[in-house]
Amino acid sequence: MPGVHFSLRMTDAEIVELVAREVDGLVGRLVPEVFELVRGPVDHSPEQAEALAHLHLLTHLQQAVDRLEAQAAHQAADAGAGYPQIGRASNMTRQGARRRWPGLLNQPPTATDPPTGSTR
């Protein structure tokens, strides 16, 4: 990927497979921590309850990924990357990146550290 400043060690398909496997494992570990599967009327099976809990957690995971993706785009812009590089790193065009994160390059750098000093 010219202009992205990193090289892939795997194909895109291999990356997708690896990430899907890791996310599946993460969801499997988090479901029992986050949810208590309710035993109740016979209108649902334990398998159905577990599958719905997985689906619900995956929707939260997608929201978290969207937030982290936006943070990474801002960090890339703060580090001097332009829309062409951000688009390529996000598997989209420059215009796609501009539509997804409008004004990204016109923003002041994002604060990563809390302000220091007295607030008196």
GROMACS elastic network, one bead per residue, 0.5 to 0.9 nm:
[ bonds ]
;  ai    aj funct       b0    kb
    1     4     6  0.57660   500
    1     5     6  0.76690   500
    1     6     6  0.74370   500
    1     7     6  0.67529   500
    1     8     6  0.82481   500
    1    88     6  0.72927   500
    1    89     6  0.81025   500
    2     5     6  0.70443   500
    2     6     6  0.84837   500
    2     7     6  0.87897   500
    2    85     6  0.85339   500
    2    88     6  0.86015   500
    3     6     6  0.84802   500
    3    84     6  0.79916   500
    3    85     6  0.58403   500
    3    88     6  0.80898   500
    4     7     6  0.80610   500
    4    81     6  0.86278   500
    4    84     6  0.87591   500
    4    85     6  0.53666   500
    4    86     6  0.77261   500
    4    88     6  0.68231   500
    4    89     6  0.63026   500
    5    85     6  0.86947   500
    8    11     6  0.69625   500
    8    12     6  0.83596   500
   10    13     6  0.79881   500
   10    14     6  0.58293   500
   10    15     6  0.62275   500
   11    14     6  0.51152   500
   11    15     6  0.62580   500
   11    16     6  0.86661   500
   12    15     6  0.50654   500
   12    16     6  0.62047   500
   12    17     6  0.86698   500
   13    16     6  0.51026   500
   13    17     6  0.62319   500
   13    18     6  0.86517   500
   14    17     6  0.50693   500
   14    18     6  0.61050   500
   14    19     6  0.85356   500
   15    18     6  0.51123   500
   15    19     6  0.60290   500
   15    20     6  0.84063   500
   16    19     6  0.52043   500
   16    20     6  0.59440   500
   16    21     6  0.85006   500
   17    20     6  0.51480   500
   17    21     6  0.61352   500
   17    22     6  0.86304   500
   18    21     6  0.52086   500
   18    22     6  0.62251   500
   18    23     6  0.86013   500
   19    22     6  0.50704   500
   19    23     6  0.59546   500
   19    24     6  0.84066   500
   20    23     6  0.51269   500
   20    24     6  0.59984   500
   20    25     6  0.85721   500
   21    24     6  0.51714   500
   21    25     6  0.63152   500
   21    26     6  0.86979   500
   22    25     6  0.51160   500
   22    26     6  0.61596   500
   22    27     6  0.86470   500
   23    27     6  0.60525   500
   23    28     6  0.84303   500
   23    58     6  0.88947   500
   23    61     6  0.89675   500
   24    27     6  0.51640   500
   24    28     6  0.60944   500
   24    29     6  0.86729   500
   25    28     6  0.50200   500
   25    29     6  0.62761   500
   25    30     6  0.86504   500
   26    29     6  0.51759   500
   26    30     6  0.61103   500
   26    31     6  0.86314   500
   27    30     6  0.50127   500
   27    31     6  0.59099   500
   27    54     6  0.66238   500
   27    57     6  0.69671   500
   27    58     6  0.72798   500
   27    61     6  0.86579   500
   28    31     6  0.56799   500
   28    32     6  0.75855   500
   28    54     6  0.75740   500
   29    32     6  0.65592   500
   29    33     6  0.71672   500
   30    33     6  0.50282   500
   30    34     6  0.59116   500
   30    35     6  0.82381   500
   30    54     6  0.89844   500
   30    57     6  0.81749   500
   31    34     6  0.52195   500
   31    35     6  0.56234   500
   31    36     6  0.82484   500
   31    50     6  0.81054   500
   31    53     6  0.66422   500
   31    54     6  0.65020   500
   31    57     6  0.71098   500
   32    35     6  0.54996   500
   32    36     6  0.65915   500
   32    37     6  0.81236   500
   33    36     6  0.78846   500
   34    57     6  0.84445   500
   35    38     6  0.89667   500
   35    53     6  0.70849   500
   37    46     6  0.76327   500
   37    49     6  0.64161   500
   37    50     6  0.69688   500
   37    53     6  0.79443   500
   38    46     6  0.84163   500
   38    49     6  0.77468   500
   39    42     6  0.84593   500
   39    44     6  0.88214   500
   39    45     6  0.86456   500
   39    46     6  0.75946   500
   39    49     6  0.89594   500
   40    43     6  0.81008   500
   40    44     6  0.81761   500
   41    44     6  0.71601   500
   42    45     6  0.68789   500
   44    47     6  0.81548   500
   44    48     6  0.61106   500
   44    49     6  0.68049   500
   45    48     6  0.51084   500
   45    49     6  0.63436   500
   45    50     6  0.86659   500
   46    49     6  0.50531   500
   46    50     6  0.61217   500
   46    51     6  0.85425   500
   47    50     6  0.51427   500
   47    51     6  0.60794   500
   47    52     6  0.85702   500
   48    51     6  0.51007   500
   48    52     6  0.61159   500
   48    53     6  0.85296   500
   49    52     6  0.51922   500
   49    53     6  0.61318   500
   49    54     6  0.86724   500
   50    53     6  0.50075   500
   50    54     6  0.62048   500
   50    55     6  0.86358   500
   51    54     6  0.50828   500
   51    55     6  0.62468   500
   51    56     6  0.86524   500
   52    56     6  0.60715   500
   52    57     6  0.85521   500
   53    56     6  0.50427   500
   53    57     6  0.61341   500
   53    58     6  0.85370   500
   54    57     6  0.51739   500
   54    58     6  0.61149   500
   54    59     6  0.87594   500
   55    58     6  0.50527   500
   55    59     6  0.64126   500
   55    60     6  0.89056   500
   56    59     6  0.52680   500
   56    60     6  0.66684   500
   56    61     6  0.87655   500
   57    60     6  0.50939   500
   57    61     6  0.61092   500
   57    62     6  0.86392   500
   58    62     6  0.60773   500
   58    63     6  0.86163   500
   59    62     6  0.50886   500
   59    63     6  0.64370   500
   59    64     6  0.87605   500
   60    63     6  0.50877   500
   60    64     6  0.62698   500
   60    65     6  0.86456   500
   61    65     6  0.61081   500
   61    66     6  0.85727   500
   62    66     6  0.61116   500
   62    67     6  0.86122   500
   63    66     6  0.50940   500
   63    67     6  0.62986   500
   63    68     6  0.86726   500
   64    67     6  0.51144   500
   64    68     6  0.61520   500
   64    69     6  0.84969   500
   65    68     6  0.50014   500
   65    69     6  0.58979   500
   65    70     6  0.85318   500
   66    69     6  0.50559   500
   66    70     6  0.62597   500
   66    71     6  0.86635   500
   67    70     6  0.52254   500
   67    71     6  0.62725   500
   67    72     6  0.86856   500
   68    72     6  0.61051   500
   68    73     6  0.85809   500
   69    72     6  0.50617   500
   69    73     6  0.61780   500
   69    74     6  0.86591   500
   69    90     6  0.87774   500
   70    73     6  0.50393   500
   70    74     6  0.62322   500
   70    75     6  0.85860   500
   70   100     6  0.89478   500
   70   101     6  0.75407   500
   71    74     6  0.51120   500
   71    75     6  0.61306   500
   71    76     6  0.85925   500
   71   110     6  0.88724   500
   72    76     6  0.60587   500
   72    77     6  0.85407   500
   73    76     6  0.50783   500
   73    77     6  0.61980   500
   73    78     6  0.85359   500
   73    81     6  0.88579   500
   73    86     6  0.65706   500
   73    90     6  0.87459   500
   73    97     6  0.89970   500
   73   101     6  0.79540   500
   73   104     6  0.79982   500
   74    77     6  0.50375   500
   74    78     6  0.59893   500
   74    79     6  0.84959   500
   74   101     6  0.86168   500
   74   104     6  0.65697   500
   74   105     6  0.83207   500
   74   107     6  0.87723   500
   74   109     6  0.78608   500
   74   110     6  0.70903   500
   75    79     6  0.61011   500
   75    80     6  0.87202   500
   75    81     6  0.87811   500
   75   109     6  0.80484   500
   75   110     6  0.74273   500
   76    79     6  0.50181   500
   76    80     6  0.64710   500
   76    81     6  0.53683   500
   76    82     6  0.80373   500
   76    85     6  0.87628   500
   76    86     6  0.70909   500
   77    80     6  0.50917   500
   77    82     6  0.61725   500
   77    83     6  0.80663   500
   77    86     6  0.77567   500
   77   104     6  0.68112   500
   77   105     6  0.60787   500
   77   107     6  0.89633   500
   77   109     6  0.81547   500
   78    81     6  0.72745   500
   78   104     6  0.89042   500
   78   105     6  0.78985   500
   78   107     6  0.86731   500
   78   108     6  0.80088   500
   78   109     6  0.53138   500
   78   110     6  0.72053   500
   79   109     6  0.87621   500
   80   105     6  0.87231   500
   81    84     6  0.79756   500
   81    85     6  0.59630   500
   81    86     6  0.65544   500
   81   105     6  0.86256   500
   82    85     6  0.55485   500
   82    86     6  0.61881   500
   82    87     6  0.84609   500
   82    94     6  0.85621   500
   82   104     6  0.89341   500
   82   105     6  0.71203   500
   83    87     6  0.56935   500
   83    88     6  0.83806   500
   83    93     6  0.83303   500
   83    94     6  0.50771   500
   83    95     6  0.75846   500
   83    96     6  0.87945   500
   83    97     6  0.61007   500
   83    98     6  0.63404   500
   83   104     6  0.84193   500
   83   105     6  0.79301   500
   84    87     6  0.51615   500
   84    88     6  0.62108   500
   84    89     6  0.86693   500
   84    92     6  0.89964   500
   84    93     6  0.69682   500
   84    95     6  0.81580   500
   84    97     6  0.79064   500
   85    88     6  0.51557   500
   85    89     6  0.61424   500
   85    90     6  0.85268   500
   85    94     6  0.75886   500
   86    89     6  0.51529   500
   86    90     6  0.61253   500
   86    91     6  0.86526   500
   86    92     6  0.83689   500
   86    93     6  0.86677   500
   86    94     6  0.73231   500
   86    97     6  0.66358   500
   87    90     6  0.50246   500
   87    91     6  0.60957   500
   87    93     6  0.50002   500
   87    95     6  0.76935   500
   87    96     6  0.67629   500
   87    98     6  0.80615   500
   88    91     6  0.50898   500
   88    92     6  0.57502   500
   88    93     6  0.64403   500
   88    94     6  0.73463   500
   88    97     6  0.86842   500
   89    92     6  0.76622   500
   90    93     6  0.83436   500
   90    97     6  0.76859   500
   92    95     6  0.79648   500
   92    96     6  0.56580   500
   92    97     6  0.64833   500
   93    97     6  0.62746   500
   93    98     6  0.85500   500
   94    97     6  0.51913   500
   94    98     6  0.62181   500
   94    99     6  0.87078   500
   95    99     6  0.61538   500
   95   100     6  0.85408   500
   96    99     6  0.51216   500
   96   100     6  0.60942   500
   96   101     6  0.85593   500
   97   100     6  0.50170   500
   97   101     6  0.59598   500
   97   102     6  0.78091   500
   98   101     6  0.53046   500
   98   102     6  0.50594   500
   98   103     6  0.74419   500
   98   104     6  0.75456   500
   99   102     6  0.54311   500
   99   103     6  0.89782   500
  101   104     6  0.56298   500
  102   105     6  0.81615   500
  102   106     6  0.87607   500
  103   106     6  0.50768   500
  103   107     6  0.63440   500
  104   107     6  0.56529   500
  104   108     6  0.88952   500
  105   108     6  0.81652   500
  107   110     6  0.79436   500
  108   111     6  0.88905   500
  109   112     6  0.89401   500
  111   114     6  0.72236   500
  111   115     6  0.85767   500
  113   116     6  0.85032   500
  116   119     6  0.87079   500
